[in-house]
Amino acid sequence: MAGLKHAGWGGGYDFADKLDVIGLGCYLDEEREFDIHVGEGGPGSAFFHHYIVIESPDLPVTDGRVVFELAKGPEASVSGALVPGVRIYSGGSLKYRVTIRASLRMLSDLASGILHSMGSYNLISSSCQNFCDEFLKQIGSSGYWTYVKIGVAAAVVGGLIGYGAKLLYDAVKTEKKEHDKK
């Protein structure tokens, strides 16, 4: 079991405020054991969307599970701005688990600090996978995301190679048509 110290971050992105909105504000300061999971997909989410699931039987929500995730704010269409997303867990695949002792405030401060440091959304360096990876590192857990990063990198490189091959094919095809016209 890993421990966690209070992150002390108090910037403009606040997961604690979101916890208060869903009725968990009175549970912020009591330390307890939490199972931390990495969630993937689920109702209303893309299958490749990843998020942190915080679980405790003491939380009065479905299965004692609440989700911390990246969300895009209203200004995201221009700047890619990220905002905290908190919701009650509603299904999806849970891929990882580590148990820690902390308070919800500590976890929300940690998540807020990570979000603040990420800046605007970027598929490679500031995505939901990066958020989960950094969250796990900060609570003293690692290993799982190495494989996810390799998979994401392979998919991106494969996509770029495929796109490059298509461009080359289209160029050759166009040149052949022009040659045949002569």
N, C-alpha and C positions, 0 to 999 in steps of 0.2 A: 504494500500500500504506500503510495506516494503522498507527501504532505504538500501544502500550498501556502505561500505567504500572501498577504494582502497586496495587491498590485498598486493601489493608491492612485490610479489614473482617474482624472475627473474631467476629461475633455467633453466635447460636444456630442459625441456618439455614445449613447448610454443604454446598455441592455437592461440595467436595473429599472429604468423608467418603464420599459416595455413589460418587464415582469410585473410591475405594479398594475399596469393596465389590464393584464389577464388575471388579476386577483392574487398574485403571489408576493406582493410587496411586504406583507407581514412575515414572510419566511426568509427574507434576505439576510438577516444577521446571525441566525443560529447555525453554528457549525454542526455538520453531520457527515455521514459517509454518503458519497455519491458514486454511482457507476457512470462512467463517461463512455459513451458509444460514439462511433462514427456512423451516421445514417446515410443512406443512399436511396434516391428516388422516392416513391410513395405518391399518395393522392395529390394531384395538383403540381407535382414536381417532375422535372425532366429526369430520365433514368440516370443521368450522369451527375445530377445535382447532389452535392455532399453537404452535410451539416453535423453539428455536435448535438447529441442527445444526452441530456442530464437526467439521471434517474435516481429517485429515492422514494421508498414506500411512504415516507412522511409527507410527500407533496400531494395535495388534494386535487390531482388532475388524473386523467386517464392513464392507467398503469404507472402513475407517479413519474411520468416522463414529460419533459419540456425541451423544446428545440431552440438552439442558438444558430442563426444562419445569416448569411449576407443577403441583403435585399437592395434593390436599386431605388433610390429616392426619386422624387418628382423631377429633380434636376438632372437625373442620370442620362437622359437622352442627349444632353449637351455635353456634360462633363464626365459621365460614367461614374458619378458619385455613388458611394456605397453607404447604406444606413443599416443599423442593427435590425434584425428580424427575430422576433420571439413568438413562438406559437406552441400550442399543446400538440404533442406528438400524435399523429393520426395514421401511422403506418409507414412502411418502407422497409428496406433491408438494413439491419444493424450489423455492421462489419467488424467491429472491434470493441473491446471493453477493457477498461482499467478502473480500479477503485481508488478513490482519494478521499481525504477528509478536508472539508473546506466549508465555507458558507456560500450561499447563492450570490451574495454581494462580491465576494472574492472572485468567483467565476465570471460574474458579469463585468467586473472591472477588468479582469484579464482579457475577456473577449472584446471589450470596448477599446482597450489599448492596442490590441492586434488590429482591429478594424481601422482605428485612427492611423496606425503606421502604414496601412496598405495603400491609402490614397484612392485613386480611381480604379475601376474595374479593368483588369487585363487578364486574358485567358491564360497566359504563361506565368505571370508573377503575382497577380492579385485576384485570384479566383476563389471560389468556395473550397476547392481542394487545398489551396495555399492557406486559407483561413484554418481549416481543420488541422493541417499539418503543423502550423505554428501553435495552435492551441494545445495539441498533444505534446509538442516539444516543451512548452512552457509549464506543463504539469508534470514534466519529467518522464514522458513516455515517447518512444519512437520506434521505428521499424516498419510499421504497416504501410506508411505512405511512400516509402521508397519504391515499392512495386506499383503503386498508383501513379507516381510521377513518371516512372519508366513507361507505363502504358499510355499516359497522356502525351508524353514526348514522342513516342512511337506513332501515335495516331496523328499528331500534328505534322511530323516529318513525312509520314505516309501520305497525308492529304496534300502537302506541298509538292511532293514528288508526282502524285497523280495529277495535280493541277498543272504542273510544269509539262508533264507528258501530253496532256490534252492540248495545251497551247502549242507545243511542238507539232503534234498531229494536225491541228487546225492550220498551222502555217504551211506545212508540207502539202496538205490537201488543197489549200488555196493556190499555192505555187503550181501544183500539178494541173489544176483547172486552167490557170492562166497559160501554162505551157501547151495544154491540149487545144486551146483556142487558136494558137498560132499556126 
